[in-house]
Amino acid sequence: MKLLVTGGAGFIGSAVVRQAVGEGHAVINLDALTYAACLENVASVANDPLYSFEQVDIRDAAAVDECIARNAPDAIMHLAAESHVDRSIDGPGVFIETNVMGTYNLLQSARALWERKGRDETFRFHHISTDEVFGSLPADPDVQFTEDTPYDPRSPYSASKASSDHLVRAWHETYGLPIVLTNCSNNYGPYHFPEKLIPVIILNALAGKPLPIYGDGSNVRDWLYVEDHADALLCVLKNGQVGRSYNIGGENERSNLQLVRTLCEILDRLSPRSDNASYAELITFVADRPGHDARYAIDPTRIRTELGWRPSVTVEEGLERTVRWYLDNEAWWQALQNREGVGQRLGTKA
Ligand SMILES: NC(=O)c1ccc[n+]([C@@H]2O[C@H](COP(=O)([O-])OP(=O)(O)OC[C@H]3O[C@@H](n4cnc5c(N)ncnc54)[C@H](O)[C@@H]3O)[C@@H](O)[C@H]2O)c1
């Protein structure tokens, strides 16, 4: 298959690019190279004849149209987005421009290509979204997000992603564009940009800095290893039913405090502090995020029963791999330390 992957220089997109090239697909990586991008993430496939890169901003409709028409992919996997909730609180405008208008531009160009291909039924527009569109869950472990949970986004980020999901469904219902949609829980793993919780904790710990936890640390997330997510996305692209959405989860619910304590235990083993004190002593509770959703949890029944997919690693295994990766790849994260906003507390302007 010839795949056009948007956002392929980001955290999840690069995992999709690496895996897709590894499976023998031709991959065009379309990315604007914003502050969150790093072409180093795809260095392992950069010289592969199956791989090519196009620097395109999805807010630029003409550039998107030209790129899609010229490459004429069999499928588009759309991951490009502004993705950080804290940044969406401080500056929501670019989230609307990229996540909503950018998705609209892609849908229009994909639709034109699909029409030129004679409305080819094998064509796919795969929209990659988040479980945050469903809002916040109560603590009751029997209540989880299903594909039928009503949308209830509560941050500018999740509202912009929810808007894009609605556009994608509308282009299927109205124009017949063959789409699949996935809503995934929180990802973690190698190449995670150092503004998100897990890399912040690992890198602050190694620097002997406080480990910031928003509020009381009781917020619960369902953690998925990024390479499992990439695997699930390729599975849905190949086997998912047209017009259908699939929730993807790690089946690994943890509170932020539990997660950080686990990271500290791993770091204590793999990179002990000189005085042998635990990294957990550096845990510091800081002001909560405005509108911080209490709990996200995915009911994975559909993807498991219809497509036979389930995650391959537990959160403990995945976190250990992740810590080892950051310990072994200091040059990667050191190079990102000077990017705008990295190392600062964002999202407090509300
Ligand atoms: N990170 C998570 O836990 C998570 C969970 C579920 C869903 N998602 C979704 O997965 C996708 C990828 O998330 P991520 O964590 O890899 O994000 P990321 O921020 O690491 O990467 C986003 C990529 O998109 C590119 N991009 C941003 N604006 C662009 C524009 N205007 N034009 C072209 N490219 C642009 C960036 O340069 C970057 O390479 C997003 O759509 C996000 O909503 C993320």
The ligand as a MOL file (V3000), in Angstrom:
LIG
                    3D

  0  0  0     0  0            999 V3000
M  V30 BEGIN CTAB
M  V30 COUNTS 44 48 0 0 0
M  V30 BEGIN ATOM
M  V30 1 N -0.2120 11.5790 22.5050 0
M  V30 2 C -1.2820 10.9100 22.8870 0
M  V30 3 O -1.3180 10.3630 23.9930 0
M  V30 4 C -2.4820 10.7780 21.9480 0
M  V30 5 C -3.5220 9.9340 22.3260 0
M  V30 6 C -4.5840 9.7650 21.4360 0
M  V30 7 C -4.5890 10.4310 20.2260 0
M  V30 8 N -3.5760 11.2580 19.8930 0 CHG=1
M  V30 9 C -3.6160 11.9120 18.5690 0
M  V30 10 O -2.5680 11.3420 17.8000 0
M  V30 11 C -2.0280 12.3210 16.9120 0
M  V30 12 C -0.5270 12.4240 17.0970 0
M  V30 13 O -0.2580 12.7980 18.4520 0
M  V30 14 P 1.2480 12.9900 18.9490 0
M  V30 15 O 1.2460 12.8200 20.4100 0
M  V30 16 O 2.1470 12.1550 18.1120 0 CHG=-1
M  V30 17 O 1.4830 14.5150 18.5890 0
M  V30 18 P 2.8600 15.3370 18.4330 0
M  V30 19 O 2.5460 16.6900 18.9360 0
M  V30 20 O 3.9990 14.5720 18.9930 0
M  V30 21 O 3.0860 15.3880 16.8560 0
M  V30 22 C 2.2580 16.1290 15.9990 0
M  V30 23 C 2.9430 16.2530 14.6400 0
M  V30 24 O 2.0370 16.9780 13.7900 0
M  V30 25 C 2.7790 17.9620 13.1070 0
M  V30 26 N 1.9030 19.1210 12.8410 0
M  V30 27 C 1.3500 19.9640 13.7590 0
M  V30 28 N 0.6780 20.9370 13.1300 0
M  V30 29 C 0.7950 20.6930 11.7990 0
M  V30 30 C 0.3230 21.3430 10.6460 0
M  V30 31 N -0.3920 22.4700 10.7210 0
M  V30 32 N 0.5930 20.7940 9.4350 0
M  V30 33 C 1.3270 19.6580 9.3240 0
M  V30 34 N 1.8420 19.0280 10.3900 0
M  V30 35 C 1.5750 19.5250 11.6160 0
M  V30 36 C 3.9080 18.3580 14.0440 0
M  V30 37 O 4.9800 18.9560 13.3290 0
M  V30 38 C 4.2620 17.0260 14.6830 0
M  V30 39 O 5.2380 16.3430 13.9430 0
M  V30 40 C -2.7800 13.6210 17.2050 0
M  V30 41 O -3.7990 13.7650 16.2470 0
M  V30 42 C -3.3680 13.4160 18.5870 0
M  V30 43 O -4.5580 14.1300 18.7390 0
M  V30 44 C -2.5200 11.4450 20.7310 0
M  V30 END ATOM
M  V30 BEGIN BOND
M  V30 1 1 1 2
M  V30 2 2 2 3
M  V30 3 1 2 4
M  V30 4 1 4 5
M  V30 5 2 4 44
M  V30 6 2 5 6
M  V30 7 1 6 7
M  V30 8 2 7 8
M  V30 9 1 8 9
M  V30 10 1 8 44
M  V30 11 1 9 10
M  V30 12 1 9 42
M  V30 13 1 10 11
M  V30 14 1 11 12
M  V30 15 1 11 40
M  V30 16 1 12 13
M  V30 17 1 13 14
M  V30 18 2 14 15
M  V30 19 1 14 16
M  V30 20 1 14 17
M  V30 21 1 17 18
M  V30 22 2 18 19
M  V30 23 1 18 20
M  V30 24 1 18 21
M  V30 25 1 21 22
M  V30 26 1 22 23
M  V30 27 1 23 24
M  V30 28 1 23 38
M  V30 29 1 24 25
M  V30 30 1 25 26
M  V30 31 1 25 36
M  V30 32 1 26 27
M  V30 33 1 26 35
M  V30 34 2 27 28
M  V30 35 1 28 29
M  V30 36 1 29 30
M  V30 37 2 29 35
M  V30 38 1 30 31
M  V30 39 2 30 32
M  V30 40 1 32 33
M  V30 41 2 33 34
M  V30 42 1 34 35
M  V30 43 1 36 37
M  V30 44 1 36 38
M  V30 45 1 38 39
M  V30 46 1 40 41
M  V30 47 1 40 42
M  V30 48 1 42 43
M  V30 END BOND
M  V30 END CTAB
M  END
